Amino acid sequence: MNHMDCAYYLAVDVYKGICKRTKKTINADDSACDDFEKAPKCRYCKHFSLNGDLLGKCMTTTIAYPDMKATTCKDFSWN
């Protein structure tokens, strides 16, 4: 897992972000730290099915990106 997969990662741009816990700048692709907590993303939902490398479908009807955050999705359920 990388920093960008953590619930405490706040993106600044496509390359870096800020850790919400430590307030330090971190690279998105670096390995996760000991405080890692998996962020709810479409790729981790049981309603998501991947259709290729970059796109998938939610509940077989809605197009969704695998890395899209699902923090406000009422239908999100961990896979």
ChimeraX attribute file (.defattr): number of C-alpha atoms within 10 A of each C-alpha:
attribute: neighborCount
match mode: 1-to-1
recipient: residues
	/A:1	13
	/A:2	15
	/A:3	26
	/A:4	26
	/A:5	20
	/A:6	21
	/A:7	18
	/A:8	20
	/A:9	25
	/A:10	18
	/A:11	17
	/A:12	13
	/A:13	9
	/A:14	10
	/A:15	12
	/A:16	18
	/A:17	20
	/A:18	19
	/A:19	19
	/A:20	13
	/A:21	9
	/A:22	9
	/A:23	12
	/A:24	9
	/A:25	15
	/A:26	19
	/A:27	20
	/A:28	22
	/A:29	14
	/A:30	13
	/A:31	13
	/A:32	19
	/A:33	11
	/A:34	6
	/A:35	11
	/A:36	16
	/A:37	15
	/A:38	16
	/A:39	18
	/A:40	21
	/A:41	22
	/A:42	27
	/A:43	23
	/A:44	19
	/A:45	18
	/A:46	14
	/A:47	16
	/A:48	24
	/A:49	19
	/A:50	17
	/A:51	13
	/A:52	7
	/A:53	8
	/A:54	10
	/A:55	14
	/A:56	20
	/A:57	18
	/A:58	20
	/A:59	14
	/A:60	11
	/A:61	9
	/A:62	9
	/A:63	15
	/A:64	19
	/A:65	18
	/A:66	22
	/A:67	16
	/A:68	11
	/A:69	16
	/A:70	18
	/A:71	12
	/A:72	8
	/A:73	11
	/A:74	7
	/A:75	11
	/A:76	18
	/A:77	15
	/A:78	11
	/A:79	10
